[in-house]
Amino acid sequence: MSLLESIAGPRDLRGLSEDQLALLASEIRDALVESCSTGGGHLGPNLGVVELTLAIHRVFDSPHDRVVFDTGHQAYVHKMLTGRAGEFDRLRKEGGLSGYPSQAESDHDIVENSHASTSLSYADGLAKAYAIRGEDRHTVAVIGDGALTGGMAWEALNNIAIANSSRLVIVVNDNGRSYTPTVGGLTTALTTLRTNPRYEQILDVVKKRLTAVPGVGPAAYDTLHAMKKGLKDALAPQGLFEDLGLKYVGPVDGHDVAAMEHALAQAKRFGGPVIVHAITRKGFGYDAAEQHEADQFHSPGPFDVDTGEETPKGRIWTDVFTDEMVHIGARRQDVVAITAAMMHPVGLHKFQARFPDRTFDVGIAEQHAATSAAGLAMGGLHPVVAIYATFLNRAFDQVLMDVALHRCGVTFVLDRAGVTGDDGASHNGMWDMSVLQVVPGLRLAAPRDGARLRELLNEAVEVDDAPTVVRYPKGPPPEDIPAVGRAGGADVLARNGTKDVLVVSVGAMATVAVDVAERLVAQGIGVTVVDPRWVKPVDPAIVDLAREHRLVVSVEDSGRIGGCGAVLLQTLNDAGVTTPFQLHGIPQEFLGHAKRAAILERIGLTSQTIARGIVEDLVLLPEETTDTRARSVDVEHPS
Ligand SMILES: Cc1ncc(C[n+]2csc(CCOP(=O)(O)OP(=O)(O)O)c2C)c(N)n1
C-alpha cells in the first residue's frame, strides 16, 4: 500500500516525518500526472500546491477549520488528502469526482464556485460568522496571484483589514502566473515583495546577528518574524498588504513543507487576519509542465506522460476566431482586443503577436474589461472583448449601464457558450442568452458554423453605436452548413413540403435542427429551418414565417428562461401570431459535470427527442395554419 493510500483524512498527516512527507508529496505528484494524462484536468496549478496543501492540513483541523480554495481548480491535492485519492481515475467524469470542490463529495469542501476571486469574501463571511457565534474555528483562504487581480478580492481585503477578530488566514499562492504570467501593477508589487534584494540582505543580517547572540537563538528571530507588523513590511515599505493594514508573513518557499507550516502556525496564533505569502512554481516537479511555455499545463487535455505531448484537439471554434481577428486587425487599425487573463484559451494570442500595442490582458477582471472597453470606444476605437460565456455574468451591469446606455460600439465575443460539460455547473455558458436579452440596443449573433462566425464577427465590428455579442460553443465547429435561401436577415437552411413546422435554430444548434428537419421530412411533414444569425433583435421576417406555419419550434443551447425562444414567443404574442410554439433549451438548473453529449441527451437537446416531440404535437393540431390572418412570405433563393 502506498503512503497516499494510507491517508484517510488530514489527521493521518500529523505523525508523518519529514522524509515521509517528501515521499507523500512525490506520490501525490505521480497520481496527479497519471490522472490528468488520461482525462485532462488542472495539472499545473495542482502540482504547484502539493506542499502548501500538506502544510495547511497539518496546521489546521479541517473540516472544523474551513479551507476555501479560490476558483477551486487547485483543490485536487486537498481532495487526495481528504479521503478521495482512490477516486482520481473518475476525475471530471459523470458520477465521478468533480474538478472543483464539491459539498456533495466531502465535508471538507465548502465553496464550489469556479469563478475566480471570490474566496476572500466567502472567508470574510465565514470568519465573521464564527466570531459572532463564539466558535473557535479558523478559516483559511487559498488564493492565487491571478485570482488576486480580480476586483472582488480587493473589496474583500478592504473589509478584512478591519475585521480584527476574524480568525482568517489568507494564503497567497504566488506562482507569478494566471494562465500566462500575471500582469499589472499588483504583480509588480508582489514581485517587489518577493525579490527585494535589500530586504533579503537585511533579513539575512538580522538572522545572523540574532542567532549569534548568546541565549538569543532562532526563537527570537521567529518572534521578530511574528511581530504584529511583519518584519517584511518593516523593511519593505512598499509592502502592499501592510499599506492596507493587513498583517503579512513571508515570502515563504511554498515547496518547503516545514517553512510553510511554520508560517501558517504563526498566522494561526495571531488570532486576527493574516496574509501568508507563499512562492510556488506552477507545474512544479513535472518537467513537461514546468517547461510548457503557454500555460505550464494549466489545464491540458489528455497527454503522454513521458513526452508531455498532448493528444491533438483538432480545429475548434476558437481557432476560427483567432485567425479572423488577425484579418480584422490588419484591415482595421481601430480594432483593439481585450482578454481577462485568458489570452490563449480565448484565442487572442495571434492578434497579440501581430498587434501587441492593441492587445490588453486586464487580469481576471471582466467588469473592468467591459467598462474599459466602453472608454476605448468613447476614445474612438472598436474593442473586441473575448471571454468565456459564463464569465460575462460578472460584467452584466457594466455591459448594461457602462456600454449599452452610452451606446458604445464594443464587441463581446463569448467562447465556450452553451453546455460545456466536464467543468460542471459554474462553467456551462448557459446564462448569456437570457441576461443579455434585457439590454436595450444590444445585438446578439449566434453563428452556426465557422463561415458564419467569420461573417458575423465582421458584421459585429461594423456596429459603432451599440454593444454587439458573438457567441459560440466549445469544441470543433461543424462542416459549414450552406443556406438554401434568405428571409430578411436570416438564413433559410431547409425548406421542404407544406408549411407545417418552422424550426428556428439558434447558432450551433443548426446541425440538430437540420437533422430534425430530415427526420420530419422522412415522415411526410413539411419543414422550414431558419437560422436568424442575429438572434437579438428578433428579425421581423421570422415573425412572418411563424405566422405561416402550423407549429413553431425554437432550439437553443442556452437557458430556457428569458432566452431566444422565450423572447421570440413574446414577440409573436405581441404581433398577434398565435401559432403553437415549442421551446427547446437548457432547463434552468445547475447541471452536474459530464460529457457535453451526455448532458444534451439527458436534457433532450437531441434531434431524435425534438423530432419525436414535434410529431406528437402535430397530431394534435388542426390541418390548416392556425392563424387565419396568415400571409405569405417569400423566401428568397440565391440565384
Ligand atoms: C471570473 C473568472 N474569470 C476567468 C476564469 C478562468 N481562470 C481559471 S483559473 C485562472 C487563472 C488563475 O490564476 P491563479 O489564481 O494565479 O491560480 P494558478 O492557476 O496560477 O494557481 C483563470 C483566468 C475564472 N475561473 N473566473
PDBQT file of the ligand as one rigid body, heavy atoms in Angstrom, charges set to zero:
ROOT
HETATM    1  C1  LIG A 701     -14.187  35.172 -13.206  1.00  0.00    +0.000 C 
HETATM    2  C2  LIG A 701     -13.245  34.196 -13.846  1.00  0.00    +0.000 A 
HETATM    3  N1  LIG A 701     -12.575  34.544 -14.961  1.00  0.00    +0.000 NA
HETATM    4  C3  LIG A 701     -11.717  33.672 -15.542  1.00  0.00    +0.000 A 
HETATM    5  C4  LIG A 701     -11.520  32.436 -15.010  1.00  0.00    +0.000 A 
HETATM    6  C5  LIG A 701     -10.626  31.413 -15.717  1.00  0.00    +0.000 C 
HETATM    7  N2  LIG A 701      -9.464  31.054 -14.918  1.00  0.00    +0.000 N 
HETATM    8  C6  LIG A 701      -9.434  29.921 -14.208  1.00  0.00    +0.000 A 
HETATM    9  S1  LIG A 701      -8.028  29.734 -13.358  1.00  0.00    +0.000 SA
HETATM   10  C7  LIG A 701      -7.402  31.179 -13.966  1.00  0.00    +0.000 A 
HETATM   11  C8  LIG A 701      -6.029  31.623 -13.581  1.00  0.00    +0.000 C 
HETATM   12  C9  LIG A 701      -5.881  31.582 -12.113  1.00  0.00    +0.000 C 
HETATM   13  O1  LIG A 701      -4.607  32.007 -11.740  1.00  0.00    +0.000 OA
HETATM   14  P1  LIG A 701      -4.208  31.912 -10.217  1.00  0.00    +0.000 P 
HETATM   15  O2  LIG A 701      -5.302  32.386  -9.365  1.00  0.00    +0.000 OA
HETATM   16  O3  LIG A 701      -2.899  32.596 -10.067  1.00  0.00    +0.000 OA
HETATM   17  O4  LIG A 701      -4.066  30.364  -9.958  1.00  0.00    +0.000 OA
HETATM   18  P2  LIG A 701      -2.980  29.362 -10.555  1.00  0.00    +0.000 P 
HETATM   19  O5  LIG A 701      -3.687  28.577 -11.597  1.00  0.00    +0.000 OA
HETATM   20  O6  LIG A 701      -1.838  30.143 -11.112  1.00  0.00    +0.000 OA
HETATM   21  O7  LIG A 701      -2.563  28.535  -9.400  1.00  0.00    +0.000 OA
HETATM   22  C10 LIG A 701      -8.311  31.802 -14.801  1.00  0.00    +0.000 A 
HETATM   23  C11 LIG A 701      -8.101  33.064 -15.520  1.00  0.00    +0.000 C 
HETATM   24  C12 LIG A 701     -12.252  32.104 -13.843  1.00  0.00    +0.000 A 
HETATM   25  N3  LIG A 701     -12.158  30.908 -13.278  1.00  0.00    +0.000 N 
HETATM   26  N4  LIG A 701     -13.080  33.000 -13.283  1.00  0.00    +0.000 NA
ENDROOT
TORSDOF 0
